[in-house]
């Protein structure tokens, strides 16, 4: 699997595949900037580029894939078959998924066509561009939130960023759900340790830290508890990883005890820090609005709404708009109502047993759930339950197999003492673990073609390539 490339054609194809994946990633990343242009490009060039990219990947990598990549390939094939089992109309309606989900395999394969040093450079370049983009979004979000403005995208004339002036509200970025945009900032935060360790010059670490700070503030403004908890867990993982690699505690018992204590302290402390940060932003916003002498109506039409978008001077000292007034205990007990959604997945399988084998069309995922839930939801809020309802038990089995195998490899890399697995490589387990945790309450994995899902599979492929090099086993 990792020997010399015998076919010269594969030698020339590998960099083209890596470059194609790089361009596709940023094509998906910049979707919200100009949705109209993006859809035109997708309907023309995207559907022309993806099939040859996947076809060449299958041709050159056939028989060389590890079991995790074979699981991704099997899931794509089964999704295709399950659409056919549900009828021709379902296949037509879900054709985009039948094509787009092949990118999971293509993105994950990028790690196996690159050498170790090439992987490091590849992820560093991708992470640097991603950090610049997310930092810009964070600055825009911070500006709109502190001044309580609605900024308009001059290209699409839709909302770019909005924070209403009255009452508690969550960041509205590109009219996307705050739970999803929170994941954007989480990726910027989780990738920061890798970029920090990759900076050979210490001066370059300063912008990395600034980018992480901006992403932290952006995540705070989304008030996404799921993502905040995922980041808190990743922060604890990072501290434990640094403790293990420091070598200061050699006794395994003491190291385990110290790690447990570190986790118990770090997770609640980091999670609570978001509340403190939100309160600080509220005070800053009040101070800024109280001292503001200009008339918001004088601002350009594209960047501000009328005068009422800013807080009145008499209410400038009210910082309650930055305080999360949702009942934490009530929402935590039901995971914001998600436990009822999870139960409805099993009710769906009982009422329609045919879904156990062939699943259903994407438009019918919640058809039974809407009959038993007090309000309508668009999905199952869990990646694996979504797989069960949409693709049946075979799809669920494949996704569970991939997840368990990948997590096992992540654990092996995290605790490995192999010199080929440097600290920067081990830090790649952080975004993967966080996205896994996020997908427990959102259906990101397996059914999304957004850049967050593709980032997961790209990182997973890179980590798997390093893991198999360090411990190849029989499959290599």
N, C-alpha and C positions, 0 to 999 in steps of 0.2 A: 504493500500500500504506500510506503514511504520511500521506496527505492528510486533508482534513476528512471526517468521517463523513457521507455524504449521507443515510443513512436514520436518521430520528429514533429508530426502534425500536432500532437498533443502539447509538445513543447511550445509551439507558437500559439496554440489555442488558449493555454492557461492564463497568460496576461490579458488576452482579450476578454476572457470570461470575468476576471477580476475587475477590469475596467468597466465592463457592462454592468456588473452588480453595483459598482460605485455610482455610476450615473443613474441607474434605476432608483437607488436609495434616495438620492437628492431630488429626483423627479417626484417621488412620493412625499418627500419632506416639504417641498414648496407648493404642495397642492392648495393650501388655503390662500396663498397670496393672490393668485388669479385663477379662480375656479373655472371660468369660462375657457380660457386658453388651455388649462390643464385637461379639461374634458375633451377638447378638440384634439389635443396631442394623443390622449389615450385612445380615442376612437380611430386614430390613423396609425401613428408610428408605434404606439405601445403594443397594440395587438399584432403588429408586424414583427416587432423585435423579440417579444417573449417566447413564442414557439420555437424559433431557431436557437435561442439561447438555451432553452431547456433541452431541446433535441440534441444539440452538441454535447451538453453536459451528460445526458444519458449515454450517448455514444462513447465518449471517452472515459466515463467513470463507471460504466457498467461492469459489474464483477469486482470493483475495487472499493465499493462503499462499505462503511462500517454498519453495524446493526441499527444504530440510531438513524442514519440517513436512509437506510432501507425502510425503516418504520415511517419516515416522512413520505417516502415514495409510495409506500403501501397505503397510507392514509389518502393521498391524492388519488390513487387509482380507485380506492373504495368509494370515495366521494363521487367520482365519475360514475361508477357502477350504480350506486344508490340513487343517483338522479335518474338513471335509465329505469330502475325498478319502480320508481314513482310515476313514470309516464313521460311521454314526449314533451308535454307542456312544462313540466317541472324542469326537465333538462334544458329547455329553451330559456326559462326564467332564471335558472341558476347557472347559465353558461359562463358568466363572468367568474364565478367561484371556481368552476371546473378548470378554468384557465389560470386564474390568479394564484390559486393555492399551490400550483406547481413551483411558484417562486420560493416557497419554504425550502424545498430541496435544493434549488439553484443557489440561494443565498448561503445555506449551510455548507454547500460544496466548496465555496470560495476558500475556506480555511485549508482544505486538503490539496488545493492546486498551488498553494504558496509555500515557500520555505519559511522556517521559523522567523528569520530576520525580516523577511518580506511581510509576514503577518504583523509584526510589531510596527513597521513603517506604515502599513496599510491602515491599521486601526488608529495610529497616531494622526495621520492626515484626516481620516474621517472624523475622529473625535475633535480635532482642532476646528474644522469647519462647523461641526455641530455645536461646539461651544460658542463660537461667534454668533451663530444664528439664534441660539437660545438666550444668549446674553442680550441681544437686541430686543427679543420679545419680552424679556424680563424688565428691561429699562422702560419699554413702552407701557407695560402693565403697571409698573411702579408709578410712572407719571400719571396715568389715567386714574389710578386708585387714590393717590395722595390729593389730587385736585378734583376727584369725583367727576370725571368727564366721560364722555362717549366720543371716541375717536373713530373716524370714518376712513375706510380703505379707499383711497382715491381711484384705484383701478376698478374695483367692483362696485363701489358706492354702497357697500354693506359695512356692518360693524367690524372694525378692526379690533378695538378693545373698549370695554365699557365697565364702569362701576357706578351704579345709580347713587344719587346723593342721599336718598332717604332710606332709613332702616338698614338692617343687616342684609348684605348681598355678597355673592361670590363673583370672582373674576369671570368676565365674559370675553373670551379671546377667540376671534374669528367665528363667533356664534357657535362654538363647540361646547359640549358638556364639560363643566369644570373638572369632573372626575377624569376625563380623558386628557385635557390639557395639562393636568397635574402630572400625568405620566411623562409628558415632554420634559418638564423641569426635573423630574426624578432622574431621567436618563442622563441629563447634564450633570446632576450631582453624583450619580453612581459611577459615571465615567471619569470624574475628576481625579480620583486616586491613581488610575492608570496613567492619565496624562501627566500628573504631577511626578510620578516616578520615571516617566519617559523623558522628562526634561533634563538634559545633560547639563545645561546651564541654569544655575539657580535663578537667574533673572527672569527666565521664561516661566518660572513657577508662580510668579506674582499674578500675571493675567489668568492663569488657571484657577488660582484661589479667588480672584475677583469674579470670574465666571461662576464658580461654585456658589459664592455668596449671593449673586444675582438670581441664580436658579433657586436657591433656598428661599429668597424673598418671593419669587414668583409662585413657588409651591405653597407658601404660607397664604397667599391671596386667594388660592383656589379653595381652601378649606376642605380639601379632600382627605377625610380621615383614613380611608383605605391606603392611599399613597403615602400619607405621613407616617402611618404605622410601618409600611414597607420600608420607608427610608430609615426609620428608627432601628429596625432590625438590621438593615445593611450597615448602619453606623456601628452597631454592636459587633457585627461580623468583622468589620475593618479593624476595630480595636483589638479583638481577640486574635486576628491574624497577625497584627503587629506584635502582640505579646508573644505569640508562638514563635515567630521568626526572629525575635530579639535574642532568644536563647538564654535569657536571664534565669528562667525557672526550669530546671532540668528534671525535677521530680514530676512524674505524670500526675500524681494525686494532687500535688499543690497547683500544678498548671490547670488541671480540670476545675479545682475549687476557685482559683482566681478567675478563670474564664466565666464560670457561672455567676460569680459576684459581679463581674464586669457587665455581663448581659443584663442582669437584674437591675443594675443601676443605670446603664446607658439608655435602654429602650424607653423607660418612663421619662427620663430627663430630656432626651431629645424630643420626644413627642410633646412634652409640656412646653418646650422652648418655642414651639409654633404659636401657642397662645400668648406667650410673653412678647414674641416678635410682632404679632398682630396688634397687641395693645400699644407697643411702641410706635408702630406705623400710624395708629389712630391719633396719638398725641402729636406726632409730626404733622399729620394732615391738618389737625385743628390749628396748630401754630402757623402753618403756611397759609391757610385760608383766612386766619384772623389778621395776618399782616399783609394780605394781598390788597393792593390799592387799585390795580387795573380792573377794567370792566371785561368780564368774559365774553361779552358780545362783540368786542373788538377783535377777537381771535378769528382766524380764517374759518370759513364755513366748513371746510373739509375736516378740520381738526377739533371742532368744539360745537356743542349744541347751544341753544340759547341760554340766557342768564340763569334759568332755574336749574341747570345741571350742576351748578356749584352750590355748596351749602350757604344759606343765608348767614350774614355776619353774626346774628344773635345766637345761631346754633353752632358756631364754629368750635365751641369747646366741647360739644357732645361727641364722644369717641365711641359711643355704643354701636355705631354702624360697623365698626371693625371687630366687634365682639360676637363670637359665634353663639347665638341664642338658642340653638337646638339642644334638646334634652339629651345629654350624652348617655346617661344610664338607660333611658328608654330605647334609644336608637342602637346602643351597643347590644342590648338583650335580643333584639331581632335583626341585628346587622342592617339597620335602616330599612326594615321590611323585607329583606332578602330571604330570611328563613321561610317565609310563606311561599316565595317564588321557588325555592329549592324543593319544597314539598309538592308544589304543583307539577314539577317535572316527573315525579313518580306517579302522580295521579294521571298524568297524560299517558304514560306507558300502560297503566292499568286499563284505562278507558279505550285506548287504541293499541292493542297488542301487536298489530302489524308493524308498528314503529320499532319494535324490538329488533327486527331484521333489517328493514329497508329505510327506516327513518321517515323523513317527510320533506316537503319543499320548504325553502327558507321563509316563504310567506306564511307558513302554517305552524311555525315553531311554537307560538304562544296561543294558538287557536283554542286549546282546551284550558290553558292557564287563565285566559281572560274570563272564562266562565266561573272560575272559583276564586279569583282574586278581587279585592275591593276596588282596585284601579288597574288600568291597562299598562302593561310593560312591553318593551320591544324585544327583550331577550331574557335568557335565564340567569343573567348576572353570575355565571360560572362557566368557565371554558369547557370543563369536562361534562357538566350536565347539558350544556349546549350540544356537545358532540354526541351525547347519548340520544337526545331527542331528535337531532337533525340527521344523524347518520346511523342510528341504531347501536346495538351492543357491539357489532364488529368495529365500528368507528371508535366507540368508547375504549375498547380493548387496545386498539392501536395507539391512541393518544396516551393512555395510561402506560403502555409499554415504553413509548418514547420518553415520557416524563420521568418514570422511575429510573431508566437507564441513564438519562442525562443527569439527574440529581446524584446518582451514584458516582458518575464521573466527576461531577463538581466537588463532591466530598473528597474523592481521591486526590484531586488537584489541590484542594484547599489545605489538606494536611500533608501533602507530599514533601519529601526532603530531597527530591531529585533536583540537581543543580540546573537542569534545563528548564525547570519551571520556576522562573524568577518571580519576585514579589509582584511585579506588574501583571504578569500572567494570572497569578492567583487572584488579583483584584477583579478580574473579569467575572468571577463567581458572584460578585456583588450585584451588578445589574440583572443577571440571570435570576438570582434568588428573589430580588425585589419584584421582577415582572411575574415570576411564578406566584408570589404572594398576591400581587395585584389581580391576577387572573382568577384567583379564588372567588372574587366578588365581581368580576367583570369578564365578559367573553372575548378577551383580546386574542389569546393564542388560538390557532387553528382556523379561525373564521374571519380574520381581518387582514387586509392587504396594506394597511397604513404603515408608515415608516417605523412606528414603535414595534410592531410585530416583526417586521423584516430586520430591524436592529437586533431583536432577540435571536433570530435564527442565524444571523451573521456572526454574532458573538458566540453562539452555541457551537457553530461549525469551527470557529477558531479554537475554542477551548477543547473541543473533541480532538482536533488535530494534534494539539500539544499533549493531551492526555494519552492518546494512542502511541505517540512517539516515546513518551516516558514509560508506558506500560503496554506494549503492543498486544501481547497475548496471542492466541491462536488465530484470531480473525485477521491479523496483520500479516 
